[in-house]
């Protein structure tokens, strides 16, 4: 599901006209489309209002796969013209009447097909040309809400996109009235950009790949195994075709948990063959000790050759067997292995 | 090349500044009081260096010459690095600058006379020391724009006990070719197998070009150093290093290389986080990495010791003097 955010209702007007958004009673100015696929939030103007509103929504509705902020922005450089539409690359923040830039920034997902620029969210309306010039060192346009939405989206780990339309150029002083007069035009352009850029998106995300694997009937993944699966999928950038090839190599048993374990081992080898080889070598070293009932643990970072052995002695015969296993273990070979003799 | 160029107001009318501005391309020129009022004031994502790179022309203040960490160079002499720039035009995936500065924007410091004064003071306190350029930026890549090499050459020519290392991944040797070789000037090149360099040394000169530059400078009489660092373990890496060293030996007799450093790819925690974010599909397979003795993330010791030993053996096989090889940051 997608959350569409606007600072003002006027900016969202074309969306209300095009789509059947109905109020969602959980929060004022929060709406749900009839398909249930899109939600729309009016955050109000200013970063504090936006942060409060979006945080509320994300606290009770946790199903968003992406957030898109739409809105107007003021140009900070002369190279931008009114009604130009951009994808925002990074959101910065300027605080106080002096528009002091704050360190924390939020990178956004950029939208292919639109030019990319940076946006600085200001706690104040920026009308003074001197302040505009000052902010132009850090960003290309100024708005009133994006940074806060970025903050909340990051906390919730939801990808954020922003489409901004230039509402006023650097020299425009009475831009508020202009925006009001042209609001439907601005809103229609934002809607057009949304239709062009998002409605035909077909690319499978990693999450979709993950869902596909965990829903396979021959596999059962525990919570920690699901975490490992996510990690491997993310590290390897593996495609579904490659994954299918790996799954075909696995000898499927009746035990679905064992199948999941085998798939993770295969993915581990795929993701890092050297480490897999290292673990097999360690297994080889420890095999005889383990078979005799001596549990061996080694430094997991491989920085030190030290080993920790634990065992129970059950009889004299058991003791002799373990002593024999220890005598057969070559600590020198182990040390050489740690020092790179593979 | 650059989006905005910020120039400190005290420098804007200097002839060196104007020379630099004439040589570079940019969209907008902005005069500022001090670069540090803007640079790193906001966290600018590293990958914006690809499409929104700014340049600052500034004066370096504060610490200009810094002592290098242990295992930085060869021998027992003291090693220092001096700061003539921040950030680099190249984009090497493992580069520590991505987690070091909070902005990829480039700063070129133009007060070279003051930098040399500091080098001179340090050199007097610590005779026979090494001074390395290229800790925070490639030392040759943009030298045809910045034009500072002759100034440093002049100083080290008159101060033969101090040694200068110019470290690079470029093949831009123009600034050096018109200068005379010095016994205390070492031009050092970082090399990786060509396929690895192609995939991870983004925008840096191809290995073929770097090897040609090595040959060119060596024939002119310049002292050459080599950094086989970072070594990246990938499929058939042993064969790739064998080919690289053989290729190198076809451009310069390995025995005539002044020193060779070898080091395996490593990351501090901050850089590791940035790297994982910036290059999720990198060929540097970090799932093997462990937190090692100095809290940096590296391959497990058996893997990296094996790699270092093998590369060392290859180098000696091709004629390197074992005493001229050192392990960097190990």
Interface residues (C-beta under 8 A of the other chain):
Chain A: X77 X79 X89 X90 X92 X101 X102 X103 X104 X105 X107 X116 X118 X136 X137 X138 X234 X235 X237 X268 X271 X272 X273 X274 X275 X278 X281 X300 X301 X302 X303 X337 X338 X339 X340 X341 X342
Chain B: X4 X6 X27 X28 X30 X32 X38 X41 X42 X43 X44 X45 X48 X51 X52 X102 X233 X235 X280 X281 X285 X286 X287 X288 X290 X291 X292 X293 X299 X300 X301 X302 X303 X304 X305 X306 X307 X308 X309
